[in-house]
Amino acid sequence: MRHNFTENPAEQGIAGYLFKLLLLGLLLLCVHAAHAQRADENVITSAEDAFGTTVGADSIGLYDANSIRGFSAVAAGNLRIEGLYFDQQAPMTMRIQSGYAIHVGPAAQGYIFPAPTGIVDYSLRPSSDKPLLSAIATLDPFYSPRIELDAQLPLIDEQLSTAVGVSQSFNNYGHGGSVRTRSFGIVPHWQPAKNVDIKAFWGRAYALDDMAAPIYIPASSADTPPPVQRGHYPGPFWDRGQNYGDNAGIMGMFNFGEWTLRAGVFHSVNYSKSSYVNLFTDVMPDGTGDHLIVANSPQRSASTSGEIRIARRIEHASFQHLLLASLRWRNVSARYDGADELDAGTMNLNDPLLIDQPAFNFGPQSTEHVTQQTLGVTYSMRWKTILQLNMGVQHADYSRHDVQPGVSPASLNDSPWMQNLTMSVSVSPTLAVYGSYTRGLEDNGIAPDSAANRGQPLPVIKSRQYDMGISWTPADNTKLIVGYFDITKPYVTGDSNNVYRLLGEETHNGVELSLAAVPFTGMTIVVGGFLTDPRIKNVRGAGEVIGSEPVGQSRSELQFNCDYVLPFAPQVSLNAGINTLGSFATTVDNRSHNEWPTLVSAGGRYKFKIGHTPYTLRLSIANVTNAYYWYFAGANAYMAGDKMRTSLSLAADF
């Protein structure tokens, strides 16, 4: 039984028609467009540090949006769109965003209202007064074809232009399942005057026939699951989820001499018509487990958010001062719960589930409504290139109302004050010392699919962070950063009943290192690593055996990435990556730890032209050694990592 992926057939037909129309229009544009756009994308040569860089579909670095110094910026709600506050419910499709930067350590210096978990700042796709079009076609041995088309269209000379894109793919997962994806987006950019800049965007992404990845939960917290057959799907043929996500908004900047006004309003919706959880519980060392399929009823979360800023810049002699006031807000509504389950009994972990889809009986659902307004003021000062100081204070008004079946409605209100202070001092033209202190009010995401209370929004938390370090730039193409950080947040994870809740206080402190350099012509290296001591204290879980280490937090990581342009064949470049992660506790009682192998990647690019059109042929190989490893999927829950995967892509800028 299959489900429509939109809420009504009319919307499905309109969306499909619009997708085909955009695809045809972009293909026709190929005849007239020129200049390079995406064929030159290279995340290694674009990275300014090793903390995290995303360009197109490629990412490198110690941190990403879901893991910064051990915490998730997405779950915390620390997202921005070109600097403005954004509350995200659905992932941003690459048809409207070209990548994101992570503001942590030195990159957070001077950033308006930094956050303890770090800030993830999206960049919208650019457009210009020249027509541009790029096409990327990708295929890998898992037979996963993908086509992407992105264009920049001038509409009114030097005033109005737009970026527009479409993509379609059929992805075969490493666990043997598959998904069909489709996305499209548009980013108009209007500059009616020199002091006015307005952007809008809308993007939609569909996931169709999305087969749920198997999650394995051992019977004993002292064990990890036995190896399973990778590339072989152990679920039923009918567990194919249908969902879509929308992100839209408008933002503007207006300059009036010393005064600047910036404002943005954004809307994000995530709608799931159907989705499934593929669980193996009570997994035994002999390779058997209780196979449980959870069918979720339709779920929806939507958020309207935004920010208004007004700033005045004052210049006096060698000093620059900035006074800024900001109002941020969000209004979030979510509908979840109501799932039904199919217990298929004990079976081998590699056997397919050959059973017809039952008639699931969905139960009543829970709802959540969150409103938050945050008023903040900040002062920044810069003295020549020697000193940069930023201090701010924010006051939040947070309200949350939950309604669950059979339980009295619950409300939570909080009005905390939050402070931040960052400072950077240049002790020489090449050496700077930085430090910061930040407090925040953050979301904690939702309980994972492996939890007994899966999908339930977790409590809002208060956090604190301070960091310090040095940044050394001995040459224009070389930067070394060495820093120390200390973060404290409430500890929320699965208890002995696999219910995610508050169990204590979690502290991460350690050192991090980043080196981005061009040691000689043609060679670019990006090296990063951290050593931490994550700890649990102030335990609140009555009757729980809670270890001193937080689950899922490694004590160390080391990454090395390089890109080398062959001197005798400058149209050819080779790249390689090495990532090693220390072991980490996988259960709240710390009885089990997950060992992570060293993962190696490799690849290369070949650039050439046919006529005036530049092309880039790219080969990528992930997990070169075909190492076997387990992903952490929650407390005492695991997902099998992918085996070696090779992909070949061709990018063209018409």
C-alpha positions in Angstrom: 0.0 0.0 0.0 1.4 3.4 -1.0 0.5 6.8 0.2 0.3 10.2 -1.6 3.2 12.3 -0.5 1.1 15.5 -0.3 -2.0 16.4 1.7 -4.3 16.4 -1.3 -4.1 15.2 -4.9 -4.4 18.7 -6.3 -1.2 19.8 -4.6 0.6 16.7 -5.8 -0.4 17.4 -9.4 0.6 21.0 -9.2 4.0 20.2 -7.6 4.7 17.6 -10.3 3.8 20.0 -13.1 5.9 22.8 -11.6 8.9 20.4 -11.3 8.7 19.4 -14.9 8.2 23.0 -16.1 11.3 24.1 -14.2 13.3 21.2 -15.5 12.3 22.0 -19.1 13.1 25.7 -18.7 16.5 25.0 -17.3 17.4 22.6 -20.1 16.4 25.2 -22.7 18.6 27.8 -20.9 21.6 25.6 -21.6 21.7 26.9 -25.1 22.3 30.5 -24.0 24.1 30.4 -20.7 27.8 30.8 -20.1 30.4 31.2 -17.3 31.4 28.9 -14.5 29.3 28.1 -11.4 29.5 24.6 -9.8 32.2 22.8 -11.8 34.8 24.6 -9.7 33.3 23.6 -6.4 36.0 22.1 -4.1 35.3 22.0 -0.3 39.0 21.3 0.6 40.4 24.4 -1.2 37.4 26.5 0.0 37.9 25.7 3.7 39.4 28.4 5.9 39.7 26.1 8.9 39.2 22.5 10.0 36.1 23.2 12.2 33.6 22.6 9.4 32.9 23.7 5.8 30.1 22.7 3.5 30.2 23.5 -0.2 27.3 22.0 -2.3 26.9 18.4 -1.3 30.4 18.1 0.2 31.4 18.6 3.8 34.7 18.4 5.7 35.8 19.3 9.2 35.6 18.2 12.8 32.1 19.6 13.2 28.9 19.8 11.3 25.4 21.2 11.9 24.5 18.1 14.1 27.7 17.9 16.1 29.7 20.9 17.3 31.9 20.2 20.3 29.7 17.2 21.1 26.3 19.0 20.7 23.8 19.6 17.9 23.3 23.2 16.7 20.2 22.0 14.7 18.6 20.5 17.8 19.6 23.6 19.8 18.0 25.9 17.3 21.2 27.8 16.6 20.6 28.3 12.9 20.9 31.5 10.8 20.2 32.5 7.2 22.9 35.0 6.3 23.1 36.1 9.9 19.4 36.3 10.7 17.6 34.0 13.2 15.8 31.0 11.6 13.9 28.2 13.3 14.1 25.2 11.1 11.6 22.3 10.9 12.6 20.8 7.5 16.2 20.6 6.1 17.2 23.3 3.7 17.4 21.9 0.1 20.6 22.6 -1.8 18.5 24.2 -4.5 18.2 27.3 -2.3 21.4 27.1 -0.1 24.9 26.9 -1.4 26.4 25.7 1.9 26.9 26.9 5.4 29.6 28.1 7.8 30.1 27.1 11.4 30.8 30.0 13.8 32.8 28.6 16.7 36.2 29.6 18.2 37.8 32.5 16.2 34.9 32.4 13.7 32.5 33.4 16.5 34.5 36.6 17.3 32.5 39.6 16.4 29.4 37.5 15.5 26.2 39.0 16.8 24.8 37.0 19.7 26.9 33.8 19.6 25.6 30.6 21.1 27.1 27.9 23.4 26.7 25.2 20.8 28.0 27.3 18.0 26.1 28.9 15.1 25.4 27.4 11.7 24.9 30.1 9.1 23.4 29.2 5.8 24.3 31.0 2.6 21.5 31.4 -0.1 22.4 30.5 -3.7 23.7 33.6 -5.4 22.5 35.2 -8.6 24.0 37.8 -11.0 23.4 39.9 -14.1 24.8 37.2 -16.3 23.0 34.0 -17.2 24.6 30.9 -15.7 23.6 27.3 -15.6 25.3 24.2 -14.1 24.3 20.5 -14.4 25.7 17.7 -12.3 25.0 14.1 -13.0 26.1 11.4 -10.5 26.1 7.6 -10.5 27.5 5.1 -8.0 27.8 1.3 -7.9 24.7 1.1 -5.7 22.9 2.3 -8.9 21.9 5.6 -7.4 21.5 8.1 -10.3 21.2 11.9 -9.5 20.7 14.9 -11.7 21.0 18.5 -10.4 20.4 21.7 -12.4 21.1 25.2 -10.9 20.8 28.4 -12.8 21.2 32.2 -12.3 18.8 34.3 -14.4 19.0 38.1 -14.9 15.6 39.6 -15.0 16.1 43.4 -14.8 19.6 44.7 -15.6 21.6 45.3 -12.3 18.4 45.3 -10.3 16.5 41.9 -10.3 17.9 38.4 -10.7 17.1 35.0 -9.4 18.7 31.6 -8.7 16.6 28.6 -9.6 17.2 24.9 -9.4 15.8 21.4 -9.6 17.1 17.9 -8.8 15.9 14.3 -8.9 17.6 11.2 -7.6 17.1 7.5 -6.8 19.3 6.6 -3.8 20.1 3.1 -2.7 21.1 3.2 0.9 24.0 1.2 2.3 21.6 -0.8 4.4 19.8 -2.1 1.3 16.8 0.2 1.3 16.2 3.1 -1.1 14.5 6.4 -1.5 13.4 8.7 -4.4 14.0 12.4 -3.9 12.9 15.4 -5.7 13.6 19.1 -4.9 13.3 22.5 -6.4 13.8 26.1 -5.3 14.0 29.7 -6.3 15.9 32.6 -4.8 15.0 36.1 -6.2 17.4 38.9 -5.4 16.2 42.6 -5.9 18.4 45.7 -5.5 16.2 48.6 -6.4 18.7 51.1 -5.0 22.3 51.1 -3.8 21.1 51.1 -0.1 18.4 48.5 -0.5 19.0 44.7 -0.8 16.1 42.3 -0.7 16.1 38.5 -1.1 13.4 35.9 -1.0 13.4 32.1 -1.3 11.2 29.1 -1.5 12.4 25.5 -1.6 10.6 22.2 -1.4 12.1 18.7 -1.1 10.3 15.4 -1.3 11.4 12.0 0.0 9.3 9.2 -1.6 9.2 5.5 -0.8 11.8 6.1 1.9 12.7 2.7 3.4 13.6 2.9 7.1 17.1 2.1 8.2 17.3 -0.9 10.6 18.2 0.0 14.2 19.7 -2.6 16.5 19.2 -2.6 20.3 21.2 -5.4 22.1 19.6 -7.4 24.9 22.5 -6.6 27.2 23.9 -3.1 27.6 27.4 -4.8 27.8 27.2 -6.0 24.2 27.3 -4.5 20.7 25.3 -6.2 17.9 26.9 -9.0 15.9 27.9 -8.0 12.3 25.1 -7.9 9.8 25.1 -8.2 6.1 25.6 -4.7 4.6 23.6 -3.8 1.5 20.9 -6.3 2.4 17.5 -4.9 3.5 15.9 -6.8 6.4 12.7 -4.9 6.5 9.3 -5.5 4.7 8.7 -4.4 1.1 5.9 -2.0 2.2 7.7 0.3 4.8 8.0 3.2 2.4 7.6 6.6 4.0 6.4 9.7 2.2 7.2 13.2 3.3 8.1 16.7 2.2 9.6 19.8 3.6 9.1 23.5 2.8 11.3 26.5 3.6 10.4 30.0 2.5 11.2 33.5 3.5 12.0 37.1 2.7 14.8 39.3 4.1 16.0 42.8 3.5 18.8 45.2 4.4 18.4 49.0 4.3 21.3 51.4 4.8 20.8 55.0 5.9 24.2 56.4 6.4 25.3 55.3 9.9 22.1 53.4 10.4 21.3 49.9 9.1 18.1 48.0 9.3 17.9 44.2 8.6 14.8 42.1 8.9 13.7 38.6 7.9 10.6 36.5 8.2 10.8 32.7 7.6 8.4 29.8 7.4 9.5 26.1 7.7 7.2 23.1 7.5 7.9 19.4 7.7 5.0 17.1 6.8 5.2 13.3 7.0 2.3 11.5 5.3 3.7 8.1 6.5 6.9 6.9 8.1 8.2 3.8 9.7 10.8 2.7 12.3 12.6 -0.6 11.6 13.8 -2.0 15.0 15.5 -5.1 16.1 15.3 -5.3 19.9 16.8 -7.8 22.3 19.5 -8.5 19.8 21.5 -11.6 20.8 25.1 -12.5 20.0 23.8 -15.4 17.8 22.4 -12.8 15.3 18.8 -13.0 16.3 16.4 -10.3 17.6 12.8 -9.3 18.0 11.8 -7.5 14.8 9.5 -4.6 15.5 8.0 -2.3 12.8 6.6 1.0 14.1 4.2 2.8 11.8 3.8 6.5 12.5 0.6 8.3 11.8 0.8 11.5 9.8 2.9 14.1 11.6 3.5 17.8 11.0 5.6 20.5 12.5 5.6 24.1 11.3 7.4 27.2 12.4 7.2 30.9 11.7 10.3 32.8 12.8 12.3 35.9 12.1 14.4 38.8 13.3 14.5 42.6 13.2 17.8 44.4 13.7 18.6 48.0 13.9 22.2 49.1 14.2 24.2 52.3 14.3 27.9 52.5 13.3 30.0 55.2 14.7 33.6 55.8 13.6 36.0 58.0 15.6 39.7 58.2 14.9 41.0 54.6 15.0 37.9 53.3 16.7 34.8 51.7 15.1 31.7 51.3 17.4 28.5 49.4 16.7 25.3 49.6 18.7 22.7 47.1 17.8 19.2 46.1 19.0 17.5 42.9 17.9 14.1 41.3 18.3 13.8 37.5 17.5 10.7 35.4 17.5 9.4 32.0 16.7 6.0 30.3 16.8 6.1 26.5 16.5 3.3 24.0 16.3 3.8 20.2 16.2 1.6 17.2 15.9 3.2 13.8 16.8 2.5 10.4 18.5 -0.3 8.0 17.6 2.0 5.2 16.3 1.0 1.5 15.9 3.4 -1.4 16.0 3.8 -4.8 14.3 5.8 -7.4 16.3 7.1 -9.9 13.8 8.7 -12.0 16.6 12.2 -13.3 16.9 14.1 -13.7 13.6 17.6 -13.6 12.1 18.9 -10.1 11.6 19.6 -10.7 7.9 16.3 -12.3 7.0 13.8 -10.2 5.0 10.4 -9.7 6.7 8.0 -11.5 4.3 4.7 -10.4 5.6 1.8 -8.4 4.2 1.2 -5.0 5.4 -1.4 -5.1 8.2 -4.2 -2.5 8.8 -2.5 -0.3 11.4 -4.7 1.2 14.0 -3.4 4.7 14.8 -4.1 6.2 18.2 -4.7 9.8 19.4 -1.9 12.3 18.8 -0.1 14.8 21.0 0.4 18.4 20.2 3.0 21.0 21.2 2.9 24.8 20.8 6.0 26.9 21.5 6.3 30.7 21.4 9.5 32.6 22.1 10.5 36.2 21.8 14.0 37.3 22.5 15.1 41.0 22.9 18.8 41.7 22.8 21.2 44.6 22.6 24.9 44.4 21.8 27.9 46.7 21.7 30.9 46.0 19.4 34.2 47.9 19.3 37.1 47.6 17.0 40.4 49.4 17.5 42.5 49.4 14.2 43.4 45.7 13.7 44.5 45.3 17.3 41.4 44.8 19.4 37.9 43.5 18.7 35.3 43.5 21.5 31.7 42.3 21.5 29.4 42.2 24.5 25.6 41.6 24.6 22.7 40.8 26.7 19.4 39.1 25.8 16.1 38.5 27.6 13.9 35.6 26.3 10.2 35.1 27.0 9.6 31.3 26.4 6.3 29.5 26.6 5.5 25.9 25.8 2.1 24.1 26.0 1.8 20.3 25.6 -1.4 18.3 25.2 -1.0 14.5 25.4 -3.8 11.9 25.3 -4.9 10.9 28.8 -2.7 13.4 30.5 -3.6 16.8 31.8 -2.2 19.6 29.6 1.2 20.9 30.7 2.7 24.3 30.3 6.2 25.6 30.8 7.2 29.3 31.0 10.7 30.8 31.4 12.2 34.2 31.1 16.0 33.9 31.4 18.6 36.6 30.9 21.6 35.6 28.7 24.9 37.3 28.3 27.8 37.0 25.9 31.3 38.5 25.7 33.9 37.9 23.0 37.3 39.5 22.6 40.2 39.1 20.2 43.6 40.8 20.6 46.3 40.9 17.9 49.6 40.7 19.7 51.4 40.8 16.4 50.5 41.1 12.7 50.3 37.3 12.5 49.2 36.2 16.0 45.9 36.8 17.8 44.5 35.7 21.1 40.8 35.2 21.5 38.3 34.3 24.2 34.5 34.3 24.8 31.8 33.6 27.4 28.3 32.8 26.3 25.0 31.7 28.0 22.0 30.4 26.1 18.5 29.0 26.1 18.2 26.1 23.7 15.9 23.4 22.4 17.0 19.8 22.9 15.5 18.3 19.8 13.3 15.2 19.8 13.7 11.7 21.2 15.3 9.5 18.5 13.6 6.6 16.7 15.2 4.1 19.0 13.6 5.6 22.1 10.4 4.4 23.9 9.1 8.0 23.7 10.3 8.4 20.0 9.5 11.7 18.4 8.6 13.4 21.6 10.0 17.0 22.0 12.6 17.1 24.7 12.8 19.8 27.4 14.3 23.3 26.7 17.7 23.7 28.4 20.0 26.4 29.6 23.6 26.2 28.6 27.0 27.9 29.3 30.2 28.0 27.4 33.6 29.7 27.6 36.5 29.2 25.3 39.9 30.8 24.6 42.8 30.2 22.2 45.3 31.6 19.7 45.1 32.1 15.9 48.4 32.2 14.0 48.5 33.3 10.4 52.2 33.3 9.3 51.2 33.6 5.6 48.1 34.4 3.5 47.4 30.8 2.8 48.3 29.3 6.3 46.3 29.5 9.5 46.8 27.6 12.7 44.2 27.7 15.5 44.7 26.1 19.0 41.9 26.5 21.5 40.3 25.4 24.7 36.6 25.1 25.4 34.3 24.3 28.3 30.6 23.7 27.9 27.9 22.8 30.4 24.4 21.6 29.6 21.7 19.4 31.1 22.2 15.7 30.3 19.3 14.3 28.4 19.4 10.7 27.2 17.7 7.3 27.4 17.2 5.8 30.9 17.0 2.1 31.8 13.5 2.1 30.3 14.8 3.7 27.1 12.8 6.9 27.9 14.7 10.1 27.0 14.6 12.5 29.8 16.8 14.7 32.0 19.3 12.6 34.0 21.9 15.1 35.2 24.4 17.7 34.0 26.9 17.2 31.1 30.3 19.0 30.8 32.6 18.9 27.8 36.0 20.5 28.1 39.0 20.0 25.9 41.4 21.4 23.3 40.8 21.7 19.6 43.3 22.3 16.7 42.9 23.5 13.1 45.4 23.9 10.4 44.6 25.1 6.9 47.6 25.6 4.7 49.1 25.5 1.2 52.6 24.1 2.0 53.6 24.3 -1.7 52.0 25.2 -5.0 49.1 22.9 -5.9 48.9 21.3 -2.4 46.1 22.2 0.0 45.8 20.5 3.4 43.2 20.9 6.1 44.0 19.2 9.4 41.9 19.2 12.6 41.6 17.4 15.9 40.3 17.6 19.4 40.9 16.0 22.8 38.1 16.3 25.3 37.1 15.0 28.8 33.3 14.7 28.7 31.8 14.1 32.1 28.4 13.6 33.9 27.7 15.2 37.3 24.8 16.2 39.5 23.0 13.0 38.6 19.2 13.3 38.9 18.0 9.9 37.7 16.6 8.2 40.7 17.3 4.4 40.6 19.5 4.7 37.5 23.0 3.4 37.1 24.6 6.4 35.4 28.2 6.2 34.3 30.6 9.2 34.4 30.8 9.4 30.6 27.9 10.8 28.4 26.7 8.5 25.7 27.9 9.1 22.2 30.7 11.4 23.1 34.2 10.5 21.9 37.2 11.8 23.7 39.2 12.4 20.6 39.1 12.8 16.8 41.6 13.5 14.1 40.9 14.5 10.5 43.3 15.0 7.6 42.2 16.2 4.2 44.4 17.2 1.2 44.0 18.2 -2.4 46.9 18.1 -4.9 47.0 19.6 -8.4 49.4 17.6 -10.5 52.2 19.9 -11.7 52.6 18.0 -15.0 48.8 17.8 -15.6 47.2 20.9 -14.0 43.8 19.8 -15.2 44.0 16.8 -12.8 43.8 17.0 -9.0 43.8 14.2 -6.4 42.3 14.3 -3.0 42.3 12.1 0.1 40.8 12.1 3.6 41.6 10.3 6.8 39.3 10.3 9.9 39.9 8.5 13.2 37.5 8.8 16.1 38.2 7.6 19.6 35.8 5.1 21.4 32.8 6.4 23.2 30.2 5.0 25.7 27.0 3.8 24.0 25.0 3.0 27.2 24.0 5.2 30.1 25.7 2.8 32.5 28.9 2.9 30.4 29.1 -0.9 30.2 29.6 -0.8 26.5 31.8 1.3 24.3 31.9 1.6 20.5 35.2 1.3 18.7 35.4 3.4 15.5 37.9 2.4 12.8 40.0 4.7 10.8 38.0 5.7 7.7 39.8 6.6 4.5 38.4 8.4 1.5 40.1 9.2 -1.9 39.2 10.6 -5.2 40.2 12.9 -8.0 39.0 15.6 -10.5 39.7 16.0 -14.2 38.8 19.4 -15.7 38.4 19.9 -19.4 36.5 21.9 -22.0 34.3 21.0 -25.0 34.1 24.2 -27.0 33.6 27.0 -24.4 31.9 24.8 -21.9 34.0 23.7 -18.8 33.4 20.2 -17.4 34.6 18.5 -14.3 34.7 14.7 -14.1 35.0 13.5 -10.5 35.6 10.2 -8.9 34.9 9.7 -5.1 35.6 6.6 -3.0 34.3 6.5 0.6 35.6 3.9 3.1 38.4 2.8 0.9 39.4 -0.1 3.2 35.8 -1.3 3.5 36.0 -1.1 7.3 33.1 -2.4 9.3 31.7 0.0 11.9 28.6 0.9 13.8 26.9 4.3 13.9 25.6 5.6 17.3 21.8 5.8 16.9 20.9 6.6 20.6 21.5 5.1 24.0 22.2 1.3 23.4 21.1 1.6 19.8 23.2 1.1 16.6 23.0 1.4 12.8 25.5 -0.3 10.5 27.9 1.9 8.6 28.2 1.8 4.8 30.7 -0.4 3.1 33.1 1.0 0.5 31.2 3.2 -1.9 32.4 4.7 -5.2 30.6 7.4 -7.1 31.3 9.1 -10.5 29.9 12.6 -11.3 30.1 15.0 -14.3 29.6 18.7 -13.7 29.1 21.1 -16.6 28.8 24.9 -16.6 27.0 25.9 -19.7 
